Amino acid sequence: MQAVVLAAGQGTRMRPLTDNTPKPMLPVADRPLVAHTADTAIQAGADELIFVVGYEAEAVRSYFGDEYNGVPVRFAVQEEQLGTADAVAAAREHLDGPFAVLNGDNLYDAASLSGLFDAAPSVAAYQVDDPTSYGVLSTTGDTITGIVEKPDDPPTDLANAGAYAFPAAARDWLDVPLSDRGEREITDVLAKVIEASTVTAVEVDRWLDVGRPWELLEANEWKLGELDRRLAGEVRGDADLRGEVVVEEGAVVEPGVVIEGPTLVRAGAHVGPNAYVRGATLLGEDTHVGHGVELKNTVLMADSNVPHVSYVGDSVIGREVNFGAGTQVANLRHDGDPVRMTVKGDRVSTGRRKFGVVAGDGAKTAINTSLNAGVVLSSGATTTPGESVTRDR
């Protein structure tokens, strides 16, 4: 089974985190998001990976190279972002048999993906409480008869989970017309496959579509939750590491630090002294968390610093960010409602009772800055001393 992994998009709903990094290359635990998709595909039986790249393509190419985890790798370039079927069509020259199509920003459990490959032709399905927000599969038994986008009256509660196992013949069915939204849709290819053969709906046990910053936080919660304790770095003095904590070689944890897992401290990171790190937290490579800092359930990307007496909770912090002394992040509304964020100009509920801030690459706060729940700092944004930030910047 060849696996076509779609990794060409920028991820506009993930901005500002994708201003300099393609969404599939954002960090989830110890590797990029798309690497988890690739690893799951290999575990499920894929014997070749074909990455469709576009935005910041070199980041994907350099990470995976010609071979990844013992499986050969090829690359195809999607010149324009004209939809998922167009992306797969870019890889057509590499296809020579049955093939899977996987979204590079989706996470699946390996057992379910293996079942998808075994049942080909097939589509991954995920049972949801409210199907009206998804593409919904129509079925007779476990056979798919059609798919409808965001229906008012859903035929089933099975959402299309964005993973497909197609027969070799589908290679010739990729040139579908543009849809009403100006894209070539993979679901139109699926419709042709349904006409030609019996397509099975394979229910997946676990699935996450990582499209917005709080979903990147959720992806890290999932994958950090799979950590096994390992202390390869330097843990000094009376530092107290509790539960599933990983300290990579080259990282340093100073005296007085308390870390409660699941937490990953990557190579080159420096924690403490006297810091408190808890929840599902990722401290990226060469990050610094200093004296009197509390970090809770947060992604701190490479080369970023929270050096002095600050609190950061339930937040996603980009690369080369610096939070000045006394920076405080609010992560809870007084009324207890889910925190809202602005995504592509629209106010959207994160669905999370606790969510802090999103900071783009190079953002900097001055001393004693307060950041309200749901605030987004754009790449390179700054604050002034003592400022209370309640709107995106």
Salt bridges, closest charged atoms under 4 A:
ASP30 OD1 - ARG31 NE 2.84
ASP39 OD2 - ARG31 NH1 2.51
GLU48 OE2 - ARG74 NE 2.62
ASP105 OD2 - LYS23 NZ 2.60
ASP172 OD1 - ARG171 NH1 3.82
ASP175 OD1 - ARG92 NH2 3.11
GLU183 OE1 - ARG181 NH2 3.60
GLU185 OE2 - ARG181 NE 2.69
GLU215 OE2 - ARG212 NH2 2.75
GLU221 OE2 - ARG352 NH2 2.66
GLU226 OE1 - LYS223 NZ 3.78
GLU234 OE2 - ARG236 NE 2.79
ASP240 OD2 - ARG242 NE 2.80
GLU248 OE2 - ARG266 NE 3.14
GLU254 OE2 - ARG236 NH1 2.82
GLU254 OE2 - HIS270 NE2 2.76
GLU260 OE2 - ARG242 NH1 3.21
GLU285 OE2 - ARG266 NH2 3.87
GLU294 OE2 - ARG278 NE 2.70
ASP314 OD2 - LYS296 NZ 2.67
ASP335 OD2 - ARG333 NH2 2.61
ASP337 OD2 - ARG333 NH2 3.88
GLU387 OE2 - ARG393 NH2 2.54
